[in-house]
Amino acid sequence: MASHADRPIFVIGCPRSGTTLLQLMLHSHRRIAIPAETRFLLPAYTARGQFGDLRDTGNRRALAEWITGRKETKFRDLGLDAERVNRAIVDGPPSLGSAVGAVFRAYADRFDKPRWGDKRPSYTKHVGKLVRMFPDAQFVHLVRDGRDCVASLQEMPWYKHDVYHAISVWREAIDDGRRLAARLGPDAYYELQYERLVANPMDELTRLCEYLGEDYDPAMTEPQDIARRTVPRQKRWHERTRTAVNAGRVGSWSCRLQPWEIGLAESAFGDRLAEYGYETSDAPRPSTAQLARLAKTATHRRMAFRKAELRERWQRRHEPNPVQSLLPTHQLTP
C-alpha cells in the first residue's frame, strides 16, 4: 500500500450533490490537484481492448494520442502540453492505469503538487473499475438531501430525463454508497454531507483531511477564488461556486418541487432520508400509477446496468494487459 501522499482521490456522489464545490475545495489544498470532470478515464477503460498489447511502444503511443487528442474529452481544459503527456505515457509502464495516471500526475505537476485526484458523479457506479486501475485509491462520497438533488437535476439544461429517473439516481447513489462502505472499509471510503459541509466548512474539511492523511489547509474554505478562475461562465449551474460557501440552497426543494414530486421522492427514498437526518414533509402519498411508473423506471435502469456488467465481464476476459497502474511512487513527468 502506498503512503497517503501517493493515493489518488476520487470524488463521487449523486449529480447536483455539490461534488464540484468539493472538488474546488480539495484543489485549493496546497498538496492536492483535482481538475473538473475530465471525461477520458472511463472511456479509455471501456476502449482498452482496441489498443492491443501495451508492451508495444506503438500501441502506447496510439493510446496516448487517443487520450490527448479526442474532442469528446476535456483534456484541453487541463492546460497540459499534449506531446509531453504523450511522451510520458509512451515512456511509462505498459498498463492502462499507468497511462491515465500519467495524465493526472502531469496535471498535479503543473501546480507543483504531489497528489492528484478526479471528480465525476457517475464514478459512483464504476468504483470497481477505478479500484482495478488504482487499488490504493481513496473515495470521498458527498451526500445531499435527495429532494434537493432531484429539484436541481430537473433544472439542468443538460439533464434529459424525468423526475422518475432523477429520484432513481439519488436512491441508487445512496445504495451504492452503502455497499462501497462495507466493501472498501474506512481506509478507502469516506462519506460527508453537503449540508454540514456548507454550514461548517472548517470542521468538515478538517475531518476529511484526517481521512486523506493530509494536514488541513485553510485555503480549502475559500474555493470561490479558484472557481472564479476555472469555472466557465457558460456553466450557469455552477455560478454559486464563485461566491463564498453558504447554506442558501439547503432545503430549497420545498419551493422547487411540486407536492406530488415531494411525496413520490419521500416514498421512494424511505429510511434513507432519516438515516442522514433529513426530515420528511406532509406531502401527499403518491398514487398507484406514480409508484408503478417509478418501479418501471427503476427496473429498466437495473436491466441496463446488468447488461453493462455482462459486457464488462466479457471485456475482462479479453483485455490484452493488466490494467493496474504501475507508476512508481512520487513519479513526476519529465
C-alpha positions, 0 to 999 in steps of 0.5 A: 500500500502506498503512503497517503501522499501517493493515493489518488482521490476520487470524488463521487456522489449523486449529480447536483450533490455539490461534488464540484464545490468539493472538488474546488475545495480539495484543489485549493489544498496546497498538496492536492490537484483535482481538475473538473470532470475530465471525461477520458478515464472511463472511456479509455477503460471501456476502449482498452481492448482496441489498443492491443498489447501495451508492451508495444511502444506503438500501441502506447503511443496510439493510446496516448494520442487517443487520450490527448487528442479526442474532442469528446474529452476535456483534456484541453481544459487541463492546460497540459502540453499534449506531446509531453503527456504523450511522451510520458505515457509512451515512456511509462509502464505498459498498463492502462492505469499507468497511462491515465495516471500519467495524465493526472500526475502531469496535471498535479505537476503543473501546480507543483503538487504531489497528489492528484485526484478526479471528480465525476458523479457517475464514478459512483457506479464504476468504483470497481473499475477505478479500484482495478486501475488504482487499488490504493485509491481513496473515495470521498462520497458527498451526500445531499438531501435527495429532494434537493438533488432531484429539484436541481437535476430537473433544472439542468439544461443538460439533464434529459430525463424525468423526475422518475429517473432523477429520484432513481439516481439519488436512491441508487447513489445512496445504495451504492454508497452503502455497499462501497462502505462495507466493501472498501472499509474506512481506509478507502471510503469516506462519506460527508454531507453537503449540508454540514459541509456548507454550514461548517466548512472548517470542521468538515474539511478538517475531518476529511483531511484526517481521512486523506492523511493530509494536514488541513489547509485553510485555503480549502474554505475559500474555493470561490477564488479558484472557481472564479478562475476555472469555472466557465461562465457558460456553466450557469449551474455552477455560478454559486461556486464563485461566491463564498460557501453558504447554506442558501440552497439547503432545503430549497426543494420545498419551493422547487418541487411540486407536492406530488414530486415531494411525496413520490421522492419521500416514498421512494427514498424511505429510511434513507432520508432519516438515516442522514437526518433529513426530515420528511414533509406532509406531502401527499402519498403518491398514487398507484400509477406514480409508484408503478411508473417509478418501479418501471423506471427503476427496473429498466435502469437495473436491466441496463446496468446488468447488461453493462456488467455482462459486457464488462465481464466479457471485456475482462476476459479479453483485455490484452494487459493488466490494467493496474497502474504501475507508476512508481511512487512520487513519479513526476513527468519529465 
